[in-house]
Amino acid sequence: MRFEDRQDAARQLADALWRYRDRHPLVLAIPRGAVPMGAELARRLNGELDLVMVRKLRSPHNPELAIGAIDETGRTYMVPHATSAGMTPAYLEGERRLQLDEMQRRRALYTPQRAPLPIAGRTVIVVDDGLATGATMIASLHAVRGCHPAWLVCAVPVAAPQSLIPVRPLADEVVCLHAPIDFAAVSQWYRSFPQVEDAEVVALLRPAGPPEAPA
């Protein structure tokens, strides 16, 4: 199974999540790649779109490899192989500060002068475009659970099978469309997987203004 692009993946996820359409769910996307997906999910499920801000903590020798993740509060999750990947306490502290600064920059840019939407008591769907190590999703679910949702769903189009193991206990439901045993990278399961830029995220999160008056 391969997806044409993120919008195609979001449409297929929406079909799998259709039972939540009458619950006015809060869809929380992990920036930046999942934001176009979150927008499509929120539209199809009659929900609201917002962000869950987490950042991957990168391996010192391979920036594409996650050794953990961090949320906006500074809470950190480390994958089991972090030390064997060359992580030292000094490196970790520097990487944490770098990613916290980036999250502050993004929050100020993406949702200026607006607090995050309330989570408590709501059906919340956390979406990403795929799970490789699962580190950012784990950090996201921990952060959201601390805000007391009524029901917490993890939704992804594709995941490495082993990444789902630590994720499942953290959500009330995990919806994953495809968990191939030959998973190597998220991008391999999309025919089109372009970089999502800040401008696109800002546009998707911009509140709709009042209708224009007729000329």
C-alpha positions as a printed Julia matrix, in Angstrom:
215×3 Matrix{Float64}:
   0.0    0.0    0.0
   1.33   3.39  -1.02
  -0.36   6.77  -0.74
  -0.44   9.32  -3.53
   0.32  12.16  -1.1
  -0.59  13.37   2.38
  -4.08  14.41   1.29
  -4.77  10.91  -0.02
  -3.54   9.44   3.26
  -5.75  11.85   5.22
  -8.82  10.9    3.19
  -8.21   7.22   3.89
  -7.67   7.95   7.58
 -10.91   9.94   7.65
 -12.76   6.89   6.32
 -11.27   4.78   9.12
 -12.23   7.44  11.71
 -15.69   8.23  10.35
 -17.42   7.11  13.56
 -15.99  10.21  15.28
 -17.67  12.63  12.87
 -20.52  13.38  15.27
 -18.21  14.01  18.24
 -16.71  17.3   16.95
 -13.19  15.94  17.53
 -10.12  18.03  18.12
  -7.49  17.02  15.57
  -3.96  17.74  16.77
  -1.31  17.62  14.05
   2.41  17.23  14.66
   4.16  20.02  12.71
   5.04  20.38  10.04
   4.34  17.37   7.87
   1.09  16.31   9.5
  -0.6   19.73   9.38
  -2.04  19.36   5.83
  -3.34  15.94   6.9
  -4.81  17.34  10.09
  -6.61  20.06   8.15
  -8.19  17.49   5.84
  -9.15  15.23   8.74
 -10.72  18.09  10.7
 -12.71  19.15   7.64
 -14.01  15.68   6.87
 -14.79  14.8   10.5
 -16.45  18.14  11.36
 -13.73  18.8   13.9
 -11.25  21.49  14.85
  -7.57  21.7   13.95
  -4.73  22.61  16.26
  -1.14  21.59  16.93
   0.66  19.4   19.39
   4.16  20.83  19.52
   6.89  18.24  19.83
  10.31  17.95  18.26
  12.52  15.04  17.43
  15.82  14.83  19.31
  18.37  13.97  16.65
  21.17  11.47  16.78
  24.59  13.17  16.93
  25.77  11.13  13.94
  22.59  10.95  11.87
  20.14  13.88  12.1
  17.42  11.81  10.4
  17.49   9.27  13.24
  15.46  10.11  16.36
  17.0    9.29  19.71
  14.01  10.79  21.49
  11.55  13.65  21.45
  10.64  16.69  23.55
   7.41  18.61  24.08
   6.81  22.3   24.78
   7.07  21.84  28.56
  10.54  20.3   28.23
   9.35  16.78  29.01
  11.71  14.39  27.2
  11.27  10.85  25.97
  14.35   8.84  24.97
  14.33   5.76  22.77
  16.08   2.64  24.13
  18.96   2.9   21.63
  19.83   6.54  22.5
  23.1    5.79  24.27
  24.29   3.33  21.65
  23.61   5.99  19.01
  26.33   8.16  20.56
  24.23  10.41  22.79
  26.07  12.02  25.72
  24.56  14.17  28.52
  26.23  17.28  27.11
  24.97  16.6   23.6
  21.46  15.89  24.89
  21.29  19.16  26.82
  22.35  21.15  23.78
  19.88  19.36  21.52
  17.05  19.86  24.03
  17.7   23.62  24.17
  17.89  23.85  20.39
  14.56  22.07  19.91
  12.82  24.02  22.68
  13.9   27.25  20.98
  12.56  25.98  17.66
   9.22  25.07  19.21
   8.93  28.55  20.72
   9.66  30.08  17.31
   7.07  27.91  15.61
   4.39  28.5   18.22
   4.83  32.25  17.9
   4.66  32.0   14.1
   1.88  29.45  13.7
  -0.65  30.58  16.33
   0.23  34.16  17.28
  -1.85  35.71  20.04
  -3.9   32.54  20.46
  -3.78  29.94  23.18
  -3.98  26.25  22.25
  -7.54  24.97  21.94
  -8.88  23.26  25.1
  -8.36  19.5   25.29
 -10.04  18.46  28.54
 -13.13  16.35  28.09
 -12.87  16.14  24.3
 -12.3   13.4   21.76
  -8.77  14.14  20.54
  -7.1   12.65  17.46
  -3.32  13.04  17.25
  -2.15  12.63  13.67
   1.24  12.26  12.02
   2.21  11.29   8.46
   3.96   8.14   9.69
   5.91   6.53  12.52
   9.51   5.47  12.16
  10.8    5.26  15.76
   7.52   6.55  17.22
   9.4    8.99  19.46
   7.5   12.15  18.5
   4.14  10.39  18.74
   5.01   9.03  22.18
   5.95  12.53  23.37
   2.76  13.92  21.82
   0.49  11.38  23.47
   2.1   11.97  26.86
   1.62  15.74  26.46
  -2.02  15.42  25.38
  -2.91  12.84  28.03
  -1.76  15.3   30.68
  -4.51  17.68  29.52
  -7.24  15.09  30.28
  -9.01  14.3   27.01
 -12.13  12.15  27.25
 -10.83   9.83  24.49
  -7.4    9.86  22.87
  -6.74   8.46  19.39
  -3.41   8.04  17.61
  -3.92   8.11  13.83
  -1.23   7.41  11.24
  -1.29   6.13   7.66
   1.86   4.02   7.98
   4.22   2.85  10.71
   7.12   0.56  11.34
   5.53  -2.39  13.2
   7.91  -2.11  16.14
   7.11   1.6   16.58
   3.49   0.76  17.38
   4.39  -1.37  20.41
   5.26   1.51  22.81
   2.54   3.73  21.31
  -0.47   1.47  21.89
  -0.58   1.73  25.72
  -0.58   5.54  25.53
  -3.77   5.98  23.49
  -7.31   4.72  23.91
  -7.22   3.7   20.26
  -4.52   3.42  17.6
  -5.57   3.62  13.94
  -2.78   2.65  11.54
  -3.64   1.85   7.94
  -0.42   0.05   7.04
   2.41  -1.48   9.11
   4.73  -3.09   6.54
   7.46  -5.45   7.69
   9.81  -3.92   5.1
   9.4   -0.38   6.47
  12.55   1.71   6.03
  11.31   5.33   6.02
   8.0    7.16   6.06
   8.64   8.77   2.68
   8.91   5.43   0.84
   5.16   4.89   1.29
   4.17   8.1   -0.5
   4.47   8.77  -4.22
   4.64  12.5   -3.47
   6.12  13.6   -0.13
   7.23  17.24  -0.4
   8.56  19.31   2.46
   5.81  21.24   4.26
   6.92  24.84   4.73
   6.06  27.3    7.5
   3.91  29.4    5.16
   1.62  26.44   4.41
   1.2   25.68   8.11
   0.36  29.32   8.87
  -2.22  29.4    6.06
  -3.89  26.18   7.22
  -4.14  27.4   10.82
  -5.35  30.9    9.95
  -8.91  31.35  11.22
 -11.51  31.95   8.57
 -12.55  35.56   8.46
 -16.1   36.91   8.08
 -17.62  36.66   4.61
 -16.9   39.56   2.34
 -19.67  42.1    1.86
 -21.16  42.13  -1.62
 -19.73  44.78  -3.93
